[in-house]
Amino acid sequence: MPAESTPEPGIPGEPGTSAPRQRGKGRRRKTRSARRKALLITAWTAAGVVVLGGTGAGILYFKLNGNLKNVDINGALGTDRPTKVDNGSENILVLGSDTRSGSNKKLGGGADDGSARSDTAMIVHVYKGHKKASVVSIPRDTLVERPSCTDPEGVTHDAASGVMFNSAYSTGGAACAVKTVESMTGIRMDHYLEVDFSGFQKLIDDLGGVDITTTKDISDPDSHLHLKAGPHTLDGEQALGLVRTRHGVGDGSDLGRIQLQQAFIKALVQQVKDVGVLTSPKKLYDLADTATKTVTTDSEIGSVAELASFADGLKGINSSHMTMVTMPVQYDAADANRVLVDKAKSKLVWDALKNDRAIPKAATKGTATGTAKGVVTS
């Protein structure tokens, strides 16, 4: 199934050209070396959204452990959750957070109001055997029924109807986002991973950029991103601009941004697998240091060893074994900037994942999917 993708505004990018492949400033491609088990990075995000793990005897576990942040999702949600389906599959909620504070203030393009939003949300379903995966993006502008949530400060928020999906995270943090997804889908999330803007940008730079090809010009004055049709190697700033732009391609909607993000993620996953093990110990450590500072996880994979083991279990999945779709939605007739869950079509998606089956093509036909398909290829 072809990849879909999307982005969002506010991040400056460097101009690209359609001539020889352009590289991010100061970045050179590293020579690929023979594979040895030292560091495994598995990347899943549009957005900028990335699943990362580091492993190997040469890595300083204890310092890297100090970098990791984690949330006790099981403790926060208790037993009132969907039952875990014991069929060998796993479901991971991956969020890209839009925090308007600290180093993310500049990247978020907003005031330092201390707020945070789930800018990108994806359910990653890893099939039994861990050789393939389906990724379902949830548009942040989807109007949903949010269950009651208790935020990290212990304040309980009443359930709300017809609110934007990304308000769950800003209302009650990671646990509320997980609870909302589980309520929508009836599927238990086995793990949670979150990546922030500044970490994503630095990670791309540490990797030496990501290769993509645009089939059309992309020009977004809001994000200062201008790419001519053709091959590019994007640096971190450009990559972040790409996965966040929504006005440079398609119909300018959140759905178009999701399609762009998904295409970028496929390119990122493939490039990470192609990098192999870097010969420079310092470069290897820098990547692990950035990765562990970038992500917030659930407490079950909240150490370097656990995260590495989790990532190692995903190493058999490459971009050709990933199916990427957007949760079936329809435009809201009352507000063109909002979308509504297509319940009948979405049920086909959730039933497929619960039963560890491929998502049927019928699930996404006739839905609002945007017009950005084919703009970016790996």
Buried (B, 14 or more C-beta within 10 A) or exposed (E): EEBBBBBBBBBBBBEBBBEEBBBBEEBEEBEEEEEEEBBBBBBBBBBBBBBBBBBBEEBEBEEBBEBBEBBEBBEBBEEEBBEEBEEEBBBBBBBBBBBBBEBBBBBBBBEEEEBBBBBBBBBBBBBEEBEBBBBBBBBBBBBBEBBEBBBEEEEEBEEBEEBBBBBBBBBBBBBBBBBBBBBBBEBBBBBBBBBBBBBBBBBBBBBBBBBBBBEBBBBBEBBBBBBBBBBBBBBBBBBBBBBBBBBBBBBBBBBBBBBBBBBBBBBBBBBBBEBBBBEEEEBBBBBBBBBBBBBBBBBBBBBBBBBBBBBBBBBEBBBEEBBBBBBBBEBBEEEEEBBBBBEEBBBBBBBBBBEBEEBEEEBBEEBBBBBBBBBBBB
